[in-house]
Amino acid sequence: MKDWLELRQHADTGIETIKAHFEGHAYDPHWHDSYLVGITLSGTQQFHCRRERHRSHPGDAFLLEPGEIHDGDAPVAGGFTYLTFYLDERWLTNTLHGLYDSTPGSYSLHFTQTLTREPQLVRTIGDTFATLHNDEMKIVQQSTMDNLLAQLTSHCHWRKKLPSQVQSAAVAHRARDYLYAHLGDNIGLSDLARETGTDRFTLTRCFKREFHLAPHAWLIQLRLAKARQFLARGDQPVDVAAALGFADQSHLGRWFQRAYRITPAHYRRLCTNLPDVSRK
């Protein structure tokens, strides 16, 4: 069986649902700016996350938080098949405020485990995927989503958002904010060091300690996450590449395919059903 991928984007929430099969190497280390929830359907899915190697087997649910770096490969013959969808962090927080009388504003939501076989949660993830992927009636979709969130919160804990008292964390977060604000610019380590009031070497150490990636690698992942957003709203790959600081459309395409195993143009078509208009 060759690699294949089905992707749909939910009209109301923007939630992406993906069902895919990969053999051998699936994708390079990358992160998402959303919560990722899914199930392994067949085969063995191997990935590294939270500095551990995980093996997800049929019936396992996997739960990843925004910013968690992960890769993927099939360690045994026959590959693996999985389904997954992405929950926007802001949407999830706002929805939880509606589901519960109070949620702690000074805390953030974290998954207690990366893998779980809890039957009710696995079943609920599958039901939610089916209702969204198959575009069921809105009332069914929303009821299923509410049930999913109620299930997910029992597998989460609230972690207090501590102020950046530690010097290295403060430096790293100032550098990250600068990267967000200058996403498409040709930024150098010297620019980040000047902005954070330190030297390049200290900056890189602080950043890697906090975000587990060097600044340049983190910036590429941020640009790829933004590229998904721009492509999903119908922007042309050539315009996305220019807006996000890639050298050209081919440069964007190489990075995008390494991370997501799909070309920017194909991703755009799946999300929008718009034709790809080549520019000469």
C-alpha positions in Angstrom: 0.0 0.0 0.0 1.4 3.4 -1.0 1.3 6.5 1.2 -2.0 8.4 1.0 -3.7 11.3 2.8 -7.2 12.6 3.1 -7.7 16.1 4.5 -10.8 18.2 5.1 -11.3 21.5 6.9 -14.5 22.1 8.9 -16.3 25.2 7.7 -17.5 26.5 11.0 -14.6 25.8 13.3 -11.7 25.6 10.9 -10.8 22.2 12.5 -8.7 20.1 10.1 -9.4 16.4 10.0 -6.8 14.1 8.5 -6.8 10.3 7.7 -3.5 9.0 6.3 -1.3 6.0 5.8 2.5 6.1 5.7 5.3 3.5 5.2 8.9 4.0 6.3 9.7 7.7 7.1 6.6 9.7 7.6 7.7 13.2 8.5 10.5 15.2 10.0 10.4 16.8 13.5 7.9 19.7 13.6 5.3 21.2 15.8 1.8 22.6 15.5 0.2 25.7 17.0 -2.9 23.6 18.0 -3.7 20.7 20.2 -3.5 17.4 18.2 -5.8 14.5 19.0 -5.9 11.2 17.1 -6.0 7.4 17.0 -3.7 4.8 15.4 -6.0 2.6 13.3 -3.5 0.0 12.0 0.2 -0.8 12.1 2.7 0.8 14.4 3.3 4.5 14.5 6.6 5.5 16.1 7.4 9.1 17.1 9.5 11.1 19.5 7.9 13.6 21.8 8.6 15.0 25.2 12.1 13.5 24.9 10.7 10.0 24.7 10.2 7.5 21.9 6.6 6.4 21.7 5.0 3.5 19.8 1.3 3.8 19.1 -0.6 0.7 18.2 -4.1 0.1 16.9 -6.6 1.5 19.5 -4.1 3.9 21.0 -5.1 7.6 21.2 -2.3 10.2 21.0 -2.5 13.6 22.5 -0.1 16.4 21.7 0.0 20.0 22.9 0.8 23.2 20.9 4.5 23.5 20.4 5.4 19.9 21.2 8.0 18.7 18.7 7.3 15.3 17.2 8.3 13.3 14.2 6.9 10.1 12.7 7.9 6.8 11.1 6.7 3.2 10.6 9.3 0.9 12.3 7.7 -2.3 10.9 6.6 -3.4 7.4 3.2 -2.4 6.2 3.3 1.1 7.6 0.6 2.6 9.8 -2.8 4.3 9.3 -4.1 6.9 11.6 -6.8 9.7 12.0 -6.2 13.0 13.6 -7.6 16.5 14.0 -6.3 19.8 15.3 -8.0 21.9 18.0 -7.1 25.6 18.0 -5.8 26.7 21.4 -7.9 29.8 21.5 -11.0 28.1 20.3 -10.5 25.3 22.9 -10.0 27.8 25.8 -13.2 29.8 24.8 -15.2 26.6 24.4 -14.1 25.3 27.8 -15.3 28.6 29.3 -18.8 27.8 28.0 -18.7 24.2 29.2 -17.7 24.9 32.7 -18.8 27.5 35.3 -15.2 28.6 35.8 -11.8 27.8 34.3 -8.5 29.1 35.9 -7.4 32.0 33.9 -3.8 31.9 35.3 -3.4 28.3 34.3 -3.0 26.5 30.9 -4.3 23.1 29.9 -1.9 20.2 29.5 -2.3 16.5 28.6 -1.1 14.2 31.4 -0.1 11.4 28.9 1.0 11.4 25.3 -0.6 7.9 24.7 -3.7 6.4 26.2 -5.9 3.4 25.5 -8.8 4.5 27.7 -11.8 3.0 25.8 -14.3 5.9 26.2 -11.8 8.6 25.1 -10.7 6.5 22.1 -14.3 5.9 21.1 -15.2 9.6 21.5 -12.2 10.7 19.4 -13.3 8.3 16.6 -16.9 9.6 16.8 -15.8 13.2 16.7 -13.6 12.6 13.7 -16.4 10.9 11.8 -18.9 13.6 12.4 -16.5 16.3 11.3 -14.9 14.5 8.4 -18.2 13.4 7.0 -19.9 16.7 7.7 -22.8 15.4 9.7 -25.6 17.7 10.9 -24.4 20.7 12.9 -26.3 19.7 16.0 -24.6 16.3 15.9 -21.2 17.8 15.3 -21.5 20.2 18.2 -22.9 17.6 20.6 -20.0 15.2 19.8 -17.5 18.0 20.2 -18.8 18.9 23.6 -18.6 15.2 24.6 -15.0 15.1 23.4 -14.0 18.1 25.4 -15.6 16.7 28.5 -13.6 13.5 27.9 -10.3 15.3 27.2 -10.4 17.4 30.4 -10.4 14.2 32.5 -7.1 13.4 30.8 -5.6 16.9 31.5 -4.3 18.9 34.3 -4.1 22.7 34.8 -0.5 24.0 35.0 0.1 27.3 36.6 1.5 29.9 34.3 4.5 31.2 36.2 5.9 34.6 35.5 9.3 34.5 33.8 11.4 34.9 36.9 14.3 32.9 35.6 16.6 34.9 33.4 17.0 32.3 30.6 13.2 31.9 30.3 12.7 35.7 30.1 15.4 35.9 27.4 13.8 33.1 25.4 10.3 34.5 25.6 11.4 37.9 24.5 13.2 36.4 21.5 10.1 34.3 20.6 7.9 37.4 20.7 10.4 39.2 18.4 10.2 36.3 16.0 6.4 36.5 16.0 6.5 40.2 15.3 9.0 39.9 12.5 7.8 36.7 11.0 8.7 37.5 7.4 11.8 39.4 8.0 15.4 38.3 7.3 16.3 38.0 11.1 19.7 37.3 12.3 20.9 36.0 15.7 22.5 39.4 16.2 19.1 41.0 15.9 17.6 38.7 18.5 20.6 39.2 20.8 20.3 43.0 20.6 16.6 42.8 21.2 17.0 40.6 24.3 20.1 42.4 25.7 22.4 39.5 25.5 24.9 37.8 23.2 24.2 35.3 20.5 25.6 32.3 22.3 23.7 33.0 25.6 20.5 33.6 23.5 20.8 30.3 21.7 21.3 28.4 25.0 18.4 30.1 26.6 16.1 29.5 23.6 17.0 25.8 23.3 16.5 25.3 27.0 13.0 26.8 26.9 11.7 25.6 23.5 13.9 22.6 22.7 14.9 24.1 19.3 17.5 26.6 18.1 16.0 29.9 17.1 16.4 29.3 13.4 14.7 25.9 13.6 11.8 27.3 15.7 11.3 30.2 13.2 11.0 27.7 10.3 8.3 25.8 12.2 6.5 29.0 13.0 6.6 30.0 9.3 5.2 26.6 8.3 2.4 26.8 10.8 1.5 30.3 9.5 1.8 28.9 5.9 -0.9 26.4 6.7 -3.2 29.2 7.8 -2.6 31.3 4.8 -3.0 28.4 2.3 -6.2 27.3 4.0 -7.8 30.7 3.4 -6.9 30.5 -0.3 -3.6 32.4 -0.6 -1.4 31.3 -3.5 1.8 29.4 -2.5 4.0 32.0 -4.2 2.4 34.8 -2.2 2.7 32.8 1.1 6.4 32.1 0.4 7.1 35.8 -0.1 5.1 36.9 2.9 6.8 34.5 5.3 10.4 35.0 4.3 11.0 31.9 2.3 13.5 32.4 -0.6 10.9 31.3 -3.2 7.9 29.0 -3.7 10.3 26.0 -4.1 11.9 26.7 -0.8 8.5 26.8 1.0 7.5 23.6 -0.8 10.6 21.6 0.3 10.1 22.5 4.0 6.3 22.1 3.8 6.5 18.6 2.3 9.2 17.5 4.8 7.0 18.5 7.7 3.5 17.5 6.4 4.1 15.1 3.5 1.9 17.2 1.2 2.7 20.1 -1.2 1.5 23.6 -0.4 -0.6 23.7 -3.6 -2.2 20.3 -2.8 -2.9 21.4 0.8 -4.5 24.6 -0.5 -6.8 22.7 -2.9 -7.9 20.3 -0.1 -8.8 23.1 2.2 -10.5 25.5 -0.3 -11.3 23.6 -3.5 -9.8 26.5 -5.4 -7.7 25.9 -8.5 -4.0 26.6 -8.4 -3.3 29.6 -10.5 0.3 29.5 -11.7 2.1 32.8 -12.0 4.6 33.4 -14.8 
